[in-house]
Amino acid sequence: MTATLTDSAFLQACRGEQPEHTPVWFMRQAGRSLPEYLKLREGVAMLDSCFRTDMVVEITMQPVRRYGVDAAIFFSDIVVPLKAIGVDLDIVPGVGPVIADPVSTHAQLDQFRDLEADDVTTITDAVKALVVELGSTPLIGFAGAPFTLASYLVEGGPSKDHRKTKQLMYSDPDLWHALLTRISVIAGQFLRLQVEAGASAIQLFDSWAGNLSLADYEKYVRPHSAAVLESVADLDVPRIHFGVGTGELLHSMGQAGADVVGVDWRVPLDEAVRRVGPGKAVQGNLDPTLLFAPTELVHARAAEIIDAGRSAEGHVFNLGHGVLPATDPDSLARLVDFVHGYDISL
Protein backbone atom coordinates (compact mmCIF):
# COMPACT_ATOMS: atom_id res chain seq x y z
CA MET A 1 0.00 0.00 0.00
CA THR A 2 1.15 3.54 -0.72
CA ALA A 3 1.26 6.01 2.13
CA THR A 4 -1.64 7.90 0.57
CA LEU A 5 -3.80 4.79 0.46
CA THR A 6 -2.86 3.76 4.00
CA ASP A 7 -3.88 7.19 5.26
CA SER A 8 -7.31 7.07 3.62
CA ALA A 9 -10.24 7.98 5.86
CA PHE A 10 -11.80 4.55 5.33
CA LEU A 11 -8.74 2.57 6.41
CA GLN A 12 -8.10 4.94 9.32
CA ALA A 13 -11.63 4.36 10.65
CA CYS A 14 -11.30 0.60 10.18
CA ARG A 15 -8.14 0.71 12.29
CA GLY A 16 -9.94 2.55 15.07
CA GLU A 17 -8.36 5.90 14.27
CA GLN A 18 -10.13 9.23 13.87
CA PRO A 19 -9.97 10.58 10.30
CA GLU A 20 -10.78 14.18 9.40
CA HIS A 21 -14.20 13.19 8.09
CA THR A 22 -16.47 10.20 8.52
CA PRO A 23 -15.77 7.83 5.62
CA VAL A 24 -18.72 6.52 3.64
CA TRP A 25 -19.40 3.80 1.10
CA PHE A 26 -22.54 1.81 0.34
CA MET A 27 -23.16 -1.88 0.11
CA ARG A 28 -24.37 -2.60 -3.44
CA GLN A 29 -23.23 0.84 -4.54
CA ALA A 30 -21.87 -0.85 -7.67
CA GLY A 31 -24.82 -2.03 -9.69
CA ARG A 32 -28.52 -2.11 -10.00
CA SER A 33 -29.51 1.45 -9.03
CA LEU A 34 -27.22 3.07 -11.62
CA PRO A 35 -28.44 3.70 -15.17
CA GLU A 36 -24.90 3.33 -16.52
CA TYR A 37 -24.74 -0.13 -14.93
CA LEU A 38 -28.08 -1.21 -16.38
CA LYS A 39 -26.98 -0.07 -19.82
CA LEU A 40 -23.68 -1.96 -19.56
CA ARG A 41 -25.37 -5.15 -18.35
CA GLU A 42 -27.95 -5.30 -21.17
CA GLY A 43 -27.90 -8.82 -22.60
CA VAL A 44 -25.17 -10.02 -20.22
CA ALA A 45 -26.00 -12.59 -17.53
CA MET A 46 -25.00 -11.72 -13.97
CA LEU A 47 -22.46 -14.50 -13.55
CA ASP A 48 -20.96 -13.79 -16.96
CA SER A 49 -20.40 -10.17 -15.95
CA CYS A 50 -18.64 -11.29 -12.75
CA PHE A 51 -16.02 -13.18 -14.77
CA ARG A 52 -15.38 -10.47 -17.37
CA THR A 53 -12.43 -8.33 -16.33
CA ASP A 54 -13.51 -5.26 -18.27
CA MET A 55 -17.03 -5.29 -16.86
CA VAL A 56 -15.89 -5.86 -13.28
CA VAL A 57 -13.54 -2.89 -13.51
CA GLU A 58 -16.09 -0.57 -15.09
CA ILE A 59 -18.95 -1.51 -12.76
CA THR A 60 -16.77 -1.19 -9.66
CA MET A 61 -15.61 2.26 -10.76
CA GLN A 62 -19.03 3.68 -11.66
CA PRO A 63 -20.14 4.66 -8.12
CA VAL A 64 -16.66 5.93 -7.24
CA ARG A 65 -16.81 8.35 -10.16
CA ARG A 66 -20.41 9.33 -9.49
CA TYR A 67 -20.39 9.71 -5.70
CA GLY A 68 -16.79 10.16 -4.56
CA VAL A 69 -17.19 7.47 -1.89
CA ASP A 70 -14.27 6.64 0.37
CA ALA A 71 -13.99 3.01 -0.75
CA ALA A 72 -14.88 0.86 -3.74
CA ILE A 73 -16.56 -2.51 -3.26
CA PHE A 74 -15.43 -5.11 -5.75
CA PHE A 75 -18.22 -6.06 -8.16
CA SER A 76 -18.92 -9.76 -7.81
CA ASP A 77 -21.38 -12.12 -6.13
CA ILE A 78 -21.03 -14.38 -3.12
CA VAL A 79 -21.54 -17.52 -5.23
CA VAL A 80 -18.72 -16.68 -7.66
CA PRO A 81 -16.05 -18.86 -5.98
CA LEU A 82 -18.47 -21.81 -5.98
CA LYS A 83 -19.13 -21.30 -9.67
CA ALA A 84 -15.39 -21.03 -10.27
CA ILE A 85 -14.73 -24.51 -8.85
CA GLY A 86 -17.48 -26.04 -10.96
CA VAL A 87 -20.58 -26.10 -8.74
CA ASP A 88 -23.64 -26.26 -11.01
CA LEU A 89 -25.46 -23.03 -10.17
CA ASP A 90 -26.90 -19.94 -11.78
CA ILE A 91 -28.17 -16.55 -10.69
CA VAL A 92 -31.74 -16.37 -11.95
CA PRO A 93 -33.12 -12.84 -12.50
CA GLY A 94 -35.78 -12.03 -9.94
CA VAL A 95 -34.92 -15.14 -7.89
CA GLY A 96 -31.25 -15.21 -6.94
CA PRO A 97 -28.74 -18.08 -6.77
CA VAL A 98 -30.24 -21.43 -7.79
CA ILE A 99 -28.37 -24.69 -7.17
CA ALA A 100 -28.95 -27.56 -9.61
CA ASP A 101 -28.20 -30.34 -7.07
CA PRO A 102 -28.88 -29.23 -3.48
CA VAL A 103 -26.56 -30.74 -0.89
CA SER A 104 -27.97 -33.48 1.33
CA THR A 105 -25.26 -36.19 1.47
CA HIS A 106 -21.61 -36.57 2.37
CA ALA A 107 -20.86 -37.82 -1.16
CA GLN A 108 -21.71 -34.39 -2.56
CA LEU A 109 -18.90 -32.74 -0.62
CA ASP A 110 -16.31 -33.93 -3.11
CA GLN A 111 -17.30 -31.13 -5.50
CA PHE A 112 -16.06 -28.49 -3.05
CA ARG A 113 -12.38 -28.60 -3.97
CA ASP A 114 -9.83 -25.91 -3.21
CA LEU A 115 -10.08 -22.69 -5.18
CA GLU A 116 -6.98 -22.25 -7.32
CA ALA A 117 -5.62 -18.98 -8.68
CA ASP A 118 -6.22 -20.18 -12.24
CA ASP A 119 -9.95 -20.53 -11.48
CA VAL A 120 -10.36 -16.79 -11.05
CA THR A 121 -7.66 -15.22 -13.24
CA THR A 122 -10.10 -12.81 -14.89
CA ILE A 123 -11.25 -11.71 -11.44
CA THR A 124 -7.82 -11.11 -9.94
CA ASP A 125 -6.83 -9.31 -13.15
CA ALA A 126 -9.76 -6.98 -12.48
CA VAL A 127 -8.54 -6.36 -8.93
CA LYS A 128 -5.07 -5.46 -10.20
CA ALA A 129 -6.48 -3.09 -12.79
CA LEU A 130 -8.80 -1.49 -10.24
CA VAL A 131 -6.02 -0.83 -7.76
CA VAL A 132 -4.21 1.19 -10.42
CA GLU A 133 -7.30 3.10 -11.47
CA LEU A 134 -8.51 3.78 -7.91
CA GLY A 135 -5.21 5.24 -6.75
CA SER A 136 -5.72 6.50 -3.19
CA THR A 137 -9.25 5.03 -2.89
CA PRO A 138 -9.23 1.64 -1.14
CA LEU A 139 -10.76 -1.44 -2.75
CA ILE A 140 -12.80 -3.80 -0.59
CA GLY A 141 -12.76 -7.47 -1.54
CA PHE A 142 -15.47 -9.75 -0.24
CA ALA A 143 -16.82 -13.26 0.14
CA GLY A 144 -19.98 -14.91 1.36
CA ALA A 145 -19.86 -16.35 4.86
CA PRO A 146 -20.12 -20.14 5.29
CA PHE A 147 -23.65 -20.14 6.73
CA THR A 148 -25.17 -18.05 3.97
CA LEU A 149 -23.47 -20.03 1.22
CA ALA A 150 -24.45 -23.29 2.90
CA SER A 151 -28.06 -22.15 3.04
CA TYR A 152 -28.15 -21.64 -0.73
CA LEU A 153 -26.45 -24.97 -1.30
CA VAL A 154 -28.82 -26.90 0.96
CA GLU A 155 -32.07 -25.13 0.08
CA GLY A 156 -31.32 -25.04 -3.64
CA GLY A 157 -31.95 -21.30 -3.68
CA PRO A 158 -33.24 -18.46 -1.52
CA SER A 159 -35.46 -19.43 1.40
CA LYS A 160 -37.76 -17.50 3.71
CA ASP A 161 -37.61 -19.93 6.63
CA HIS A 162 -34.35 -21.84 6.02
CA ARG A 163 -36.14 -25.02 7.04
CA LYS A 164 -33.94 -27.43 5.09
CA THR A 165 -30.82 -25.64 6.27
CA LYS A 166 -31.73 -25.91 9.93
CA GLN A 167 -33.01 -29.45 9.48
CA LEU A 168 -29.61 -30.54 8.20
CA MET A 169 -27.83 -28.50 10.86
CA TYR A 170 -29.77 -30.17 13.68
CA SER A 171 -30.19 -33.70 12.29
CA ASP A 172 -26.76 -34.32 10.76
CA PRO A 173 -24.22 -32.07 12.46
CA ASP A 174 -21.31 -34.09 11.07
CA LEU A 175 -22.38 -33.34 7.49
CA TRP A 176 -23.18 -29.76 8.45
CA HIS A 177 -19.76 -29.04 9.91
CA ALA A 178 -18.02 -30.88 7.07
CA LEU A 179 -19.89 -28.74 4.52
CA LEU A 180 -19.13 -25.47 6.29
CA THR A 181 -15.50 -26.46 6.73
CA ARG A 182 -15.19 -26.94 2.96
CA ILE A 183 -16.94 -23.62 2.29
CA SER A 184 -14.82 -21.73 4.80
CA VAL A 185 -11.65 -22.89 3.08
CA ILE A 186 -12.93 -21.76 -0.34
CA ALA A 187 -14.12 -18.39 1.02
CA GLY A 188 -10.76 -17.81 2.70
CA GLN A 189 -8.91 -18.68 -0.50
CA PHE A 190 -11.07 -16.28 -2.50
CA LEU A 191 -10.41 -13.46 -0.04
CA ARG A 192 -6.68 -14.15 -0.01
CA LEU A 193 -6.47 -14.02 -3.80
CA GLN A 194 -8.26 -10.66 -3.82
CA VAL A 195 -5.93 -9.18 -1.19
CA GLU A 196 -2.81 -10.55 -2.88
CA ALA A 197 -4.03 -8.88 -6.08
CA GLY A 198 -4.31 -5.54 -4.27
CA ALA A 199 -7.53 -5.25 -2.26
CA SER A 200 -6.86 -3.27 0.91
CA ALA A 201 -9.80 -4.54 3.04
CA ILE A 202 -12.21 -7.45 2.99
CA GLN A 203 -15.84 -7.93 4.02
CA LEU A 204 -17.45 -11.24 4.95
CA PHE A 205 -21.19 -11.17 4.22
CA ASP A 206 -23.47 -13.38 6.31
CA SER A 207 -26.80 -12.34 4.85
CA TRP A 208 -28.89 -15.03 6.54
CA ALA A 209 -27.20 -15.40 9.95
CA GLY A 210 -29.95 -13.28 11.54
CA ASN A 211 -32.28 -16.27 11.23
CA LEU A 212 -30.34 -18.04 13.98
CA SER A 213 -30.48 -17.84 17.76
CA LEU A 214 -27.30 -16.78 19.51
CA ALA A 215 -26.77 -20.31 20.86
CA ASP A 216 -27.13 -21.89 17.41
CA TYR A 217 -24.92 -19.26 15.82
CA GLU A 218 -22.14 -19.90 18.30
CA LYS A 219 -22.41 -23.68 18.04
CA TYR A 220 -22.99 -24.22 14.33
CA VAL A 221 -21.72 -21.11 12.55
CA ARG A 222 -19.26 -18.86 14.34
CA PRO A 223 -16.34 -21.32 14.31
CA HIS A 224 -16.53 -21.46 10.52
CA SER A 225 -16.78 -17.69 10.05
CA ALA A 226 -13.87 -17.36 12.45
CA ALA A 227 -11.88 -19.79 10.30
CA VAL A 228 -12.43 -17.61 7.23
CA LEU A 229 -11.38 -14.43 9.02
CA GLU A 230 -8.39 -16.13 10.63
CA SER A 231 -7.23 -17.44 7.26
CA VAL A 232 -6.47 -13.86 6.13
CA ALA A 233 -5.32 -12.48 9.48
CA ASP A 234 -1.70 -12.55 8.37
CA LEU A 235 -2.42 -10.23 5.42
CA ASP A 236 -2.80 -7.21 7.72
CA VAL A 237 -5.90 -5.74 6.09
CA PRO A 238 -9.07 -4.68 7.94
CA ARG A 239 -11.67 -7.45 8.14
CA ILE A 240 -15.32 -6.40 8.17
CA HIS A 241 -18.05 -8.83 9.19
CA PHE A 242 -21.66 -8.00 8.32
CA GLY A 243 -25.00 -9.75 8.70
CA VAL A 244 -28.66 -8.83 8.34
CA GLY A 245 -30.95 -9.01 11.37
CA THR A 246 -27.99 -9.84 13.58
CA GLY A 247 -28.66 -7.44 16.46
CA GLU A 248 -28.54 -10.28 18.99
CA LEU A 249 -25.35 -11.64 17.44
CA LEU A 250 -23.26 -8.48 17.23
CA HIS A 251 -20.88 -9.25 20.07
CA SER A 252 -20.40 -12.83 18.93
CA MET A 253 -19.80 -11.77 15.32
CA GLY A 254 -17.11 -9.41 16.53
CA GLN A 255 -15.54 -12.22 18.51
CA ALA A 256 -15.30 -14.26 15.30
CA GLY A 257 -12.29 -12.15 14.42
CA ALA A 258 -13.59 -9.04 12.69
CA ASP A 259 -11.85 -5.69 13.04
CA VAL A 260 -15.05 -3.93 11.97
CA VAL A 261 -18.60 -5.13 12.71
CA GLY A 262 -21.28 -4.13 10.24
CA VAL A 263 -24.63 -3.14 11.76
CA ASP A 264 -28.00 -3.20 10.03
CA TRP A 265 -30.64 -0.54 10.63
CA ARG A 266 -32.61 -2.38 13.33
CA VAL A 267 -30.28 -1.49 16.23
CA PRO A 268 -29.34 2.11 17.08
CA LEU A 269 -25.65 2.51 16.35
CA ASP A 270 -24.67 3.58 19.87
CA GLU A 271 -26.42 0.49 21.26
CA ALA A 272 -24.66 -1.62 18.64
CA VAL A 273 -21.33 -0.19 19.78
CA ARG A 274 -22.18 -1.24 23.34
CA ARG A 275 -23.13 -4.75 22.24
CA VAL A 276 -20.06 -5.23 20.05
CA GLY A 277 -17.78 -4.20 22.89
CA PRO A 278 -14.34 -2.56 22.94
CA GLY A 279 -11.59 -3.08 20.44
CA LYS A 280 -13.76 -2.99 17.31
CA ALA A 281 -14.81 -0.36 14.80
CA VAL A 282 -18.37 -0.36 13.46
CA GLN A 283 -19.97 0.20 10.07
CA GLY A 284 -23.49 1.39 9.30
CA ASN A 285 -26.32 1.86 9.59
CA LEU A 286 -28.92 4.00 7.74
CA ASP A 287 -32.10 2.17 6.68
CA PRO A 288 -31.86 1.83 2.86
CA THR A 289 -35.54 2.77 2.50
CA LEU A 290 -34.89 6.15 4.11
CA LEU A 291 -33.32 7.20 0.82
CA PHE A 292 -36.87 7.47 -0.50
CA ALA A 293 -37.74 10.01 2.21
CA PRO A 294 -37.32 13.81 1.96
CA THR A 295 -33.69 14.89 1.91
CA GLU A 296 -34.04 16.78 5.19
CA LEU A 297 -35.10 13.61 6.99
CA VAL A 298 -32.35 11.52 5.37
CA HIS A 299 -29.71 13.99 6.50
CA ALA A 300 -31.18 14.33 9.99
CA ARG A 301 -31.03 10.56 10.45
CA ALA A 302 -27.52 10.47 9.01
CA ALA A 303 -26.44 13.10 11.53
CA GLU A 304 -27.84 10.98 14.36
CA ILE A 305 -25.88 7.97 13.14
CA ILE A 306 -22.64 9.92 12.79
CA ASP A 307 -23.08 11.31 16.30
CA ALA A 308 -23.82 7.84 17.67
CA GLY A 309 -20.73 6.55 15.90
CA ARG A 310 -18.56 8.83 18.01
CA SER A 311 -18.82 6.25 20.81
CA ALA A 312 -17.08 3.66 18.64
CA GLU A 313 -13.34 3.29 18.27
CA GLY A 314 -13.87 3.86 14.55
CA HIS A 315 -16.95 4.44 12.40
CA VAL A 316 -17.53 3.88 8.69
CA PHE A 317 -20.85 5.30 7.51
CA ASN A 318 -22.90 2.92 5.39
CA LEU A 319 -26.44 1.72 4.88
CA GLY A 320 -27.84 -1.03 7.06
CA HIS A 321 -28.01 -3.25 3.96
CA GLY A 322 -27.59 -2.84 0.21
CA VAL A 323 -28.76 -0.01 -2.01
CA LEU A 324 -32.26 -0.81 -3.27
CA PRO A 325 -32.74 -1.01 -7.07
CA ALA A 326 -35.20 1.89 -7.25
CA THR A 327 -32.95 4.27 -5.30
CA ASP A 328 -32.36 7.65 -6.94
CA PRO A 329 -28.59 7.98 -7.46
CA ASP A 330 -28.86 11.70 -6.72
CA SER A 331 -30.06 10.93 -3.19
CA LEU A 332 -26.90 8.91 -2.60
CA ALA A 333 -24.76 11.71 -4.02
CA ARG A 334 -26.39 14.21 -1.64
CA LEU A 335 -25.87 11.82 1.27
CA VAL A 336 -22.16 11.41 0.52
CA ASP A 337 -21.75 15.19 0.41
CA PHE A 338 -23.60 15.53 3.71
CA VAL A 339 -21.54 12.88 5.48
CA HIS A 340 -18.28 14.32 4.19
CA GLY A 341 -19.27 17.80 5.27
CA TYR A 342 -20.54 16.87 8.74
CA ASP A 343 -18.27 18.30 11.44
CA ILE A 344 -16.91 15.53 13.66
CA SER A 345 -14.26 17.67 15.33
CA LEU A 346 -16.47 18.84 18.20
C-alpha positions as CSV (number, residue, x, y, z in Angstrom):
1,M,0.0,0.0,0.0
2,T,1.2,3.5,-0.7
3,A,1.3,6.0,2.1
4,T,-1.6,7.9,0.6
5,L,-3.8,4.8,0.5
6,T,-2.9,3.8,4.0
7,D,-3.9,7.2,5.3
8,S,-7.3,7.1,3.6
9,A,-10.2,8.0,5.9
10,F,-11.8,4.6,5.3
11,L,-8.7,2.6,6.4
12,Q,-8.1,4.9,9.3
13,A,-11.6,4.4,10.6
14,C,-11.3,0.6,10.2
15,R,-8.1,0.7,12.3
16,G,-9.9,2.5,15.1
17,E,-8.4,5.9,14.3
18,Q,-10.1,9.2,13.9
19,P,-10.0,10.6,10.3
20,E,-10.8,14.2,9.4
21,H,-14.2,13.2,8.1
22,T,-16.5,10.2,8.5
23,P,-15.8,7.8,5.6
24,V,-18.7,6.5,3.6
25,W,-19.4,3.8,1.1
26,F,-22.5,1.8,0.3
27,M,-23.2,-1.9,0.1
28,R,-24.4,-2.6,-3.4
29,Q,-23.2,0.8,-4.5
30,A,-21.9,-0.8,-7.7
31,G,-24.8,-2.0,-9.7
32,R,-28.5,-2.1,-10.0
33,S,-29.5,1.4,-9.0
34,L,-27.2,3.1,-11.6
35,P,-28.4,3.7,-15.2
36,E,-24.9,3.3,-16.5
37,Y,-24.7,-0.1,-14.9
38,L,-28.1,-1.2,-16.4
39,K,-27.0,-0.1,-19.8
40,L,-23.7,-2.0,-19.6
41,R,-25.4,-5.1,-18.4
42,E,-27.9,-5.3,-21.2
43,G,-27.9,-8.8,-22.6
44,V,-25.2,-10.0,-20.2
45,A,-26.0,-12.6,-17.5
46,M,-25.0,-11.7,-14.0
47,L,-22.5,-14.5,-13.6
48,D,-21.0,-13.8,-17.0
49,S,-20.4,-10.2,-15.9
50,C,-18.6,-11.3,-12.8
51,F,-16.0,-13.2,-14.8
52,R,-15.4,-10.5,-17.4
53,T,-12.4,-8.3,-16.3
54,D,-13.5,-5.3,-18.3
55,M,-17.0,-5.3,-16.9
56,V,-15.9,-5.9,-13.3
57,V,-13.5,-2.9,-13.5
58,E,-16.1,-0.6,-15.1
59,I,-19.0,-1.5,-12.8
60,T,-16.8,-1.2,-9.7
61,M,-15.6,2.3,-10.8
62,Q,-19.0,3.7,-11.7
63,P,-20.1,4.7,-8.1
64,V,-16.7,5.9,-7.2
65,R,-16.8,8.3,-10.2
66,R,-20.4,9.3,-9.5
67,Y,-20.4,9.7,-5.7
68,G,-16.8,10.2,-4.6
69,V,-17.2,7.5,-1.9
70,D,-14.3,6.6,0.4
71,A,-14.0,3.0,-0.7
72,A,-14.9,0.9,-3.7
73,I,-16.6,-2.5,-3.3
74,F,-15.4,-5.1,-5.7
75,F,-18.2,-6.1,-8.2
76,S,-18.9,-9.8,-7.8
77,D,-21.4,-12.1,-6.1
78,I,-21.0,-14.4,-3.1
79,V,-21.5,-17.5,-5.2
80,V,-18.7,-16.7,-7.7
81,P,-16.0,-18.9,-6.0
82,L,-18.5,-21.8,-6.0
83,K,-19.1,-21.3,-9.7
84,A,-15.4,-21.0,-10.3
85,I,-14.7,-24.5,-8.9
86,G,-17.5,-26.0,-11.0
87,V,-20.6,-26.1,-8.7
88,D,-23.6,-26.3,-11.0
89,L,-25.5,-23.0,-10.2
90,D,-26.9,-19.9,-11.8
91,I,-28.2,-16.5,-10.7
92,V,-31.7,-16.4,-12.0
93,P,-33.1,-12.8,-12.5
94,G,-35.8,-12.0,-9.9
95,V,-34.9,-15.1,-7.9
96,G,-31.3,-15.2,-6.9
97,P,-28.7,-18.1,-6.8
98,V,-30.2,-21.4,-7.8
99,I,-28.4,-24.7,-7.2
100,A,-28.9,-27.6,-9.6
101,D,-28.2,-30.3,-7.1
102,P,-28.9,-29.2,-3.5
103,V,-26.6,-30.7,-0.9
104,S,-28.0,-33.5,1.3
105,T,-25.3,-36.2,1.5
106,H,-21.6,-36.6,2.4
107,A,-20.9,-37.8,-1.2
108,Q,-21.7,-34.4,-2.6
109,L,-18.9,-32.7,-0.6
110,D,-16.3,-33.9,-3.1
111,Q,-17.3,-31.1,-5.5
112,F,-16.1,-28.5,-3.0
113,R,-12.4,-28.6,-4.0
114,D,-9.8,-25.9,-3.2
115,L,-10.1,-22.7,-5.2
116,E,-7.0,-22.3,-7.3
117,A,-5.6,-19.0,-8.7
118,D,-6.2,-20.2,-12.2
119,D,-10.0,-20.5,-11.5
120,V,-10.4,-16.8,-11.1
121,T,-7.7,-15.2,-13.2
122,T,-10.1,-12.8,-14.9
123,I,-11.2,-11.7,-11.4
124,T,-7.8,-11.1,-9.9
125,D,-6.8,-9.3,-13.2
126,A,-9.8,-7.0,-12.5
127,V,-8.5,-6.4,-8.9
128,K,-5.1,-5.5,-10.2
129,A,-6.5,-3.1,-12.8
130,L,-8.8,-1.5,-10.2
131,V,-6.0,-0.8,-7.8
132,V,-4.2,1.2,-10.4
133,E,-7.3,3.1,-11.5
134,L,-8.5,3.8,-7.9
135,G,-5.2,5.2,-6.7
136,S,-5.7,6.5,-3.2
137,T,-9.3,5.0,-2.9
138,P,-9.2,1.6,-1.1
139,L,-10.8,-1.4,-2.8
140,I,-12.8,-3.8,-0.6
141,G,-12.8,-7.5,-1.5
142,F,-15.5,-9.7,-0.2
143,A,-16.8,-13.3,0.1
144,G,-20.0,-14.9,1.4
145,A,-19.9,-16.3,4.9
146,P,-20.1,-20.1,5.3
147,F,-23.7,-20.1,6.7
148,T,-25.2,-18.0,4.0
149,L,-23.5,-20.0,1.2
150,A,-24.4,-23.3,2.9
151,S,-28.1,-22.2,3.0
152,Y,-28.2,-21.6,-0.7
153,L,-26.4,-25.0,-1.3
154,V,-28.8,-26.9,1.0
155,E,-32.1,-25.1,0.1
156,G,-31.3,-25.0,-3.6
157,G,-31.9,-21.3,-3.7
158,P,-33.2,-18.5,-1.5
159,S,-35.5,-19.4,1.4
160,K,-37.8,-17.5,3.7
161,D,-37.6,-19.9,6.6
162,H,-34.4,-21.8,6.0
163,R,-36.1,-25.0,7.0
164,K,-33.9,-27.4,5.1
165,T,-30.8,-25.6,6.3
166,K,-31.7,-25.9,9.9
167,Q,-33.0,-29.5,9.5
168,L,-29.6,-30.5,8.2
169,M,-27.8,-28.5,10.9
170,Y,-29.8,-30.2,13.7
171,S,-30.2,-33.7,12.3
172,D,-26.8,-34.3,10.8
173,P,-24.2,-32.1,12.5
174,D,-21.3,-34.1,11.1
175,L,-22.4,-33.3,7.5
176,W,-23.2,-29.8,8.4
177,H,-19.8,-29.0,9.9
178,A,-18.0,-30.9,7.1
179,L,-19.9,-28.7,4.5
180,L,-19.1,-25.5,6.3
181,T,-15.5,-26.5,6.7
182,R,-15.2,-26.9,3.0
183,I,-16.9,-23.6,2.3
184,S,-14.8,-21.7,4.8
185,V,-11.6,-22.9,3.1
186,I,-12.9,-21.8,-0.3
187,A,-14.1,-18.4,1.0
188,G,-10.8,-17.8,2.7
189,Q,-8.9,-18.7,-0.5
190,F,-11.1,-16.3,-2.5
191,L,-10.4,-13.5,0.0
192,R,-6.7,-14.1,0.0
193,L,-6.5,-14.0,-3.8
194,Q,-8.3,-10.7,-3.8
195,V,-5.9,-9.2,-1.2
196,E,-2.8,-10.6,-2.9
197,A,-4.0,-8.9,-6.1
198,G,-4.3,-5.5,-4.3
199,A,-7.5,-5.3,-2.3
200,S,-6.9,-3.3,0.9
201,A,-9.8,-4.5,3.0
202,I,-12.2,-7.4,3.0
203,Q,-15.8,-7.9,4.0
204,L,-17.4,-11.2,5.0
205,F,-21.2,-11.2,4.2
206,D,-23.5,-13.4,6.3
207,S,-26.8,-12.3,4.8
208,W,-28.9,-15.0,6.5
209,A,-27.2,-15.4,10.0
210,G,-29.9,-13.3,11.5
211,N,-32.3,-16.3,11.2
212,L,-30.3,-18.0,14.0
213,S,-30.5,-17.8,17.8
214,L,-27.3,-16.8,19.5
215,A,-26.8,-20.3,20.9
216,D,-27.1,-21.9,17.4
217,Y,-24.9,-19.3,15.8
218,E,-22.1,-19.9,18.3
219,K,-22.4,-23.7,18.0
220,Y,-23.0,-24.2,14.3
221,V,-21.7,-21.1,12.5
222,R,-19.3,-18.9,14.3
223,P,-16.3,-21.3,14.3
224,H,-16.5,-21.5,10.5
225,S,-16.8,-17.7,10.0
226,A,-13.9,-17.4,12.5
227,A,-11.9,-19.8,10.3
228,V,-12.4,-17.6,7.2
229,L,-11.4,-14.4,9.0
230,E,-8.4,-16.1,10.6
231,S,-7.2,-17.4,7.3
232,V,-6.5,-13.9,6.1
233,A,-5.3,-12.5,9.5
234,D,-1.7,-12.6,8.4
235,L,-2.4,-10.2,5.4
236,D,-2.8,-7.2,7.7
237,V,-5.9,-5.7,6.1
238,P,-9.1,-4.7,7.9
239,R,-11.7,-7.4,8.1
240,I,-15.3,-6.4,8.2
241,H,-18.1,-8.8,9.2
242,F,-21.7,-8.0,8.3
243,G,-25.0,-9.7,8.7
244,V,-28.7,-8.8,8.3
245,G,-31.0,-9.0,11.4
246,T,-28.0,-9.8,13.6
247,G,-28.7,-7.4,16.5
248,E,-28.5,-10.3,19.0
249,L,-25.3,-11.6,17.4
250,L,-23.3,-8.5,17.2
251,H,-20.9,-9.3,20.1
252,S,-20.4,-12.8,18.9
253,M,-19.8,-11.8,15.3
254,G,-17.1,-9.4,16.5
255,Q,-15.5,-12.2,18.5
256,A,-15.3,-14.3,15.3
257,G,-12.3,-12.1,14.4
258,A,-13.6,-9.0,12.7
259,D,-11.8,-5.7,13.0
260,V,-15.1,-3.9,12.0
261,V,-18.6,-5.1,12.7
262,G,-21.3,-4.1,10.2
263,V,-24.6,-3.1,11.8
264,D,-28.0,-3.2,10.0
265,W,-30.6,-0.5,10.6
266,R,-32.6,-2.4,13.3
267,V,-30.3,-1.5,16.2
268,P,-29.3,2.1,17.1
269,L,-25.6,2.5,16.4
270,D,-24.7,3.6,19.9
271,E,-26.4,0.5,21.3
272,A,-24.7,-1.6,18.6
273,V,-21.3,-0.2,19.8
274,R,-22.2,-1.2,23.3
275,R,-23.1,-4.7,22.2
276,V,-20.1,-5.2,20.0
277,G,-17.8,-4.2,22.9
278,P,-14.3,-2.6,22.9
279,G,-11.6,-3.1,20.4
280,K,-13.8,-3.0,17.3
281,A,-14.8,-0.4,14.8
282,V,-18.4,-0.4,13.5
283,Q,-20.0,0.2,10.1
284,G,-23.5,1.4,9.3
285,N,-26.3,1.9,9.6
286,L,-28.9,4.0,7.7
287,D,-32.1,2.2,6.7
288,P,-31.9,1.8,2.9
289,T,-35.5,2.8,2.5
290,L,-34.9,6.2,4.1
291,L,-33.3,7.2,0.8
292,F,-36.9,7.5,-0.5
293,A,-37.7,10.0,2.2
294,P,-37.3,13.8,2.0
295,T,-33.7,14.9,1.9
296,E,-34.0,16.8,5.2
297,L,-35.1,13.6,7.0
298,V,-32.4,11.5,5.4
299,H,-29.7,14.0,6.5
300,A,-31.2,14.3,10.0
301,R,-31.0,10.6,10.5
302,A,-27.5,10.5,9.0
303,A,-26.4,13.1,11.5
304,E,-27.8,11.0,14.4
305,I,-25.9,8.0,13.1
306,I,-22.6,9.9,12.8
307,D,-23.1,11.3,16.3
308,A,-23.8,7.8,17.7
309,G,-20.7,6.6,15.9
310,R,-18.6,8.8,18.0
311,S,-18.8,6.3,20.8
312,A,-17.1,3.7,18.6
313,E,-13.3,3.3,18.3
314,G,-13.9,3.9,14.5
315,H,-16.9,4.4,12.4
316,V,-17.5,3.9,8.7
317,F,-20.8,5.3,7.5
318,N,-22.9,2.9,5.4
319,L,-26.4,1.7,4.9
320,G,-27.8,-1.0,7.1
321,H,-28.0,-3.3,4.0
322,G,-27.6,-2.8,0.2
323,V,-28.8,0.0,-2.0
324,L,-32.3,-0.8,-3.3
325,P,-32.7,-1.0,-7.1
326,A,-35.2,1.9,-7.2
327,T,-33.0,4.3,-5.3
328,D,-32.4,7.7,-6.9
329,P,-28.6,8.0,-7.5
330,D,-28.9,11.7,-6.7
331,S,-30.1,10.9,-3.2
332,L,-26.9,8.9,-2.6
333,A,-24.8,11.7,-4.0
334,R,-26.4,14.2,-1.6
335,L,-25.9,11.8,1.3
336,V,-22.2,11.4,0.5
337,D,-21.7,15.2,0.4
338,F,-23.6,15.5,3.7
339,V,-21.5,12.9,5.5
340,H,-18.3,14.3,4.2
341,G,-19.3,17.8,5.3
342,Y,-20.5,16.9,8.7
343,D,-18.3,18.3,11.4
344,I,-16.9,15.5,13.7
345,S,-14.3,17.7,15.3
346,L,-16.5,18.8,18.2
